[in-house]
């Protein structure tokens, strides 16, 4: 079999570092924040995760694509990443569930692929210097067009991408006769979250990111969920007041990733841009209540500022989980209200399932609150 090869291409980072490769697609320069993920597998879920919107993803696994692609493992309706950077893409695949090969799927989705890159060197550079903007283009040296495109690329700080990826209209998910009703704010929600709610006897109404508290409360939810999503949490300026109004009505609230950060902001915390973020399926997180260490799936470049004993500006919140690699906050809980959130992804997809019990915790809270409401009515 003849190996399909791309044309000469390159990645230029904003600090001037140049990486050569072989390019598929990308007829015009592609600009994005360049980040890396340490997942060894699960590339289908990564490439369709809305939290990766506006990012070029470096795959640290030396080869991807060997099990092809299939529609059942997608985390949204299509590709979300701006570009893929890899050492090698397998041209063949072996998996009884596969519908086709990865490269063809990426080309159909018009996602540029820069292959034959020294991803080990690139990852080490990003870990040292931090995630930064980059441009991917054809050729061996940057053209004026590529340089101008890179210069015009906005930094991730200050970008509200949640409103970009959110659903334009509300929709329902799950069994319409399920006993518990969850309203999920779509800041970039992953499909596996909806699947897990359905497995937990819930019907879900997914609403746009900008939905008002009044509109949500009118749906009479048993609980409210704040989803994951891309961009700068402090740029989602419309969310904290909405969340506060819902919380003041005593409705249980659960947040994941961006939802975790928004809950922090709601109660006075601040968020910080991390150097290179957490992306992958092998991040150790300590549950402070039990002492148990969870191996978690993560995908975020911002974090709630604080440490184990306090969250500055948010005395109503307490820390529940810590990242064991760098000590960043991985979970928080309101001291008095049925509100909690985690920074990691308990729904995985891809990744380990250590965090799945968080859905049980939320549903137990929802059931308890529903029983109390019935008793008081």
N, C-alpha and C positions, 0 to 999 in steps of 0.2 A: 504494500500500500504506500502511495506517495504521500508524504507529510505535507499537509497544507501549511504554508507559511505566509505570514503577513509581510507588509512592506516595512522598511526602516522607520522607526518612530522613537520618541523620547519623552521623558518626564523631566520638566524643569521646575524645581522648587523655588519659592520666593527668596530663599537665601542664596540662590545661584547654583545650587548643586544640581548636576545633570546626570540622568540615568538613561542609558540606551536600551532599546528593546525592539520588538517586532509588533507592529500595530495592525489590528483589525478594526475596521470602521473608523470613526473620527475624521471625516473628511475636512471638518473645520476644527480649530483648536478647542479642546474641552478643558474648562477650568473648574476647580473644586477644591475643598479642603481635603488633604491627603491624610488618611488614617489607616491603621492596620488592625486586623483581627487575628487572634491566635487560635480560632477554631480549626481543628483538623478536618472536620467534615461539616455538613449542614450549609453548604454554599447556596443552595436554593433558597433557604430561609433567610440567609443574610442578604442576598441580592434583592429580595422582595420585601424586606423590612422597611417601612416608611421612616424609621428612625435614621436610616442612612441617606435620606434625601440631601442632596447638595454635597455629597462626599465621594471621593475616589478611594476605593477600598483596596488595600494591599493585603493579599492572602499570604500569611506566613508559612502555611503548608507548602512544601515544594512542588506538589502537583495536585491539581483539582480537576474535576470533571469525569473521574473514572466510573462513576455510577450514573451518569447522565442527569436528566431532569424529568420531572413529572408534575402535573398540575396539582396533585393532592398535597404536596409539601410547600406550596407557595404561602406566604404570609400576607399577601395583598393581591390585588388583581393583576399586577405586573411588576416589571423591574422598577426599582426605586433608586438604585445607585447611579451616580454620574459616570463612573468608569470603573474598570477592574484592572488591577496590576498584579501579575502573577509570574512565577518562575516558569511553570509549564502547564498547559491545558491539554488534558488527554483527548486525543482525537477519536478514541474508541471508548465504549462504555459497556458495563456488564451489570445489569440489574433488571429483574423481572418486572419491576414497577415503572421502568423508564419509558418515556414517550419519545425521547430523542436525545441528541448530544448537546452539551452545554454551549459550545461555541456557536452553533447554529441558533440556539435560543437567544443568546446575547446579541448576535447580529440582527435577528428579527426584531428584538426589542430596541435596537439602535443604541446599544451600550458599547462604547469603545473598549477594546481590550488591548492592553500593552503587555505582551508576553516576552519571555526570555530576559526578564529584568533580574538583577542581583537583589532579590527581595530581602535576603539576609542583611546585606549592607544597608539597604533602604530602611528596614525596620530599626536597625541599630541607630541610624541617623535620626529617625523620628523620635526614638526613645531618648536620645541625647538632647536634641534641639527642641523637640515638641512638634505636634501636628502643625502643619502650615499649608498655605495655599499652593497649588501647583497647576501647571498646564501640561496637557498631553497633546501631542501633535505629530504629524508625519514629518519625516526628514531626519537628519543627523545633527543639525544645529538649529537653535531657536531663530525663527524669522521675526520680523518686526510685528507681523500680525499676531504671533503667539505671545510676544512680550507685551503688546498692548492689551491682549485679552487677559493675561495674568494680572496686569496692573489694574484692570477694571473689575476684577473678581472681588466681591465684598467679603470681609472676614466673617466667620461664623458668629462672633460676638455681635449682638444687636439684631440678629435676624429672627423674625417670627416665621418659621417654616411650618408651624403647626397648622396655621390657617390655610397654608398652601396644600397640604396633604389631607386635610380633614374632609369628610364627606360633605357634599353640598346640601344634602337633604337627609332627614332622619329616616332610619329603616329599622326593621325588626329582625331578630335572630332567635332561633330556638323554638321550643314548643309553646304555642300561644296559650295553652292551658296550664303551663307550669305554675306552681304555687307562688313563686317569688319573682318580682319584677325589678330588674336592675336598669338604671339609665346610665349608659356609658358615654362619657365625653370623648369624642374622637379627635385626639391631637396627633394621630398617626397610629391608630390601633392595629395590633397584629391579630390575624384570624385565630390563632391558637388560644388567645384570651377568650374570644367568643365561644370557641368550641368547649373550653373548660367550664364556662358559666352554664352552657347548655347541659353538660354532663352533671352539673351540680343542681339540676332541677330549677333552672332560672330561665325566664324569657328576658331578652335584652332589647332595649330600645337604644340604638346608637344615634347620638345627636351631634350636630356640627360643633366645632370648638367654641364658637361664639354664642351658643344658646344661653339665653338668660336664665337666672335662677327661677323666675316666675314660671317660665315655660316648662322647666324641668319639674318643679314642684306640682304643676298642674297635671303631670303624668302619674302622680301618686306613686313614686318609686318606693320599694322597700329598702333600696340602697343605691348609692351613686358611685360609679367607678370613674377614675381619672386615668387615662391611658398614657402609654409611652408616646414618644414623638421626637421629631428632630428640632434643631435650632437652639437658640438661647432662651432659657426659661424666663428670664427677666424681660424679654421682648413680648411675651404673651401677657400683655398688660391688662387685658380684659378678663382674665381668668380669676385672679385672687378674690375680687369683690364678689363674683358669682359664687365661688366656693364658700366664702364666708357666709353669705346669705343662706345657702343650703344647709351649712353646718349649724347655723343658729336655729334651724328648725328641728334639730336633733336627728337628722337622717344619717345613718351610717355611711361613711365614705372610705374608700380604699383606692390608693394610688400606686402606680408602678412607673418607675423611671422618670419621665417628664412630669407625670402626675405626682410623684414623690416630691419633686422640686417645687411644683406649683403649690402643694400643700405647705411646704416650708415657707414660701413667699407669702402665702395667705396669712400666716401668723407672725410675720415680721422678720423672718430669716432672710439671708442673702445667699446668692449662688456665686460660684467662682468658676472660671474657665480653667480646666485642668490642662496640664502640659501635653499629655498625649491620650488621656482618657482611659477608660476600661472597655475593651471590646474583645470578647472571646467567651469560651465555655469552661474556664478553669480558674475562676476567681474565688478565693476563700473568704467567707464572710462569717463572723461570729455572732450568734444570737446571744445577746447579753443576759437574757432572762434564764436561759438553760445552760449556757456555756458550750452548746453544740456548735461545731463548725460545719457550715454548708459550703459545698462547691457549687458555684452559681454561674449562670449565663449573664453576660452584661454587654451593654452597648450604650455608652454615654460619654460625653466630653465635658459636661458640667457637673458640679456637685453642690450640695447644701453646705455652706460654710459652718464649721463648728468642730467639736471634738466630743469625746465620750461623755463628759460630764455636763455639757451645755451646748445650746444652739444660740449664739449671740443674737439678740433682738427678738427671740421667740421663747419667752419663759413658759408659755403654755404647752410647749412641746418637750418631749424627752426622747433621747436616743435609744433605739432598741437593737440596732445592728451596726457592726463596724467592719470595714474592709481590713483584712489582716496583712495585706501588702503595703498599704500606705496610710491606714488609720482614718480614711474618709468615712463619712456617715453613710450607712447603707440602709438604715431604717429609722423611722420616727413614729411617734404616737402622741396623740393629744392626751393630756393628763386627766381630763374630765369627760370628754366627749367620745363617742364611738367612731373615732377617726384614726387611721393608721396608713402607712405607706412604706414601700421598700424601693431602693434604688436599683436593685438587680431585677432579673426577669424570672419570676417563679413559674411562668408558663413555658420557659425554655424555648424550644423551637428556633435554633438548635440549642443543645446543651443538656446538662444534667437536670434531674428532677428533684433535687433536694429541697427546693423552695416551694414545691407544689402545695404543701399544707397551708400556705398563706391563703389560698382560696377557701379551704375549710374554715380557717379562722374568720374570714370575712362573712361566709355564709352562716356560721354560728352566731355572729354578731347580728346579722340581718334577721335570723329566726328569733333571737332573743328580743330584739327591738320590736318585731312584729307582734310577738306574744304580749309584750308590755302595752303596746298600743291597743290591742284588742281588750285587754283587761281594764284599761282606763276609759274605754269608749262606752 
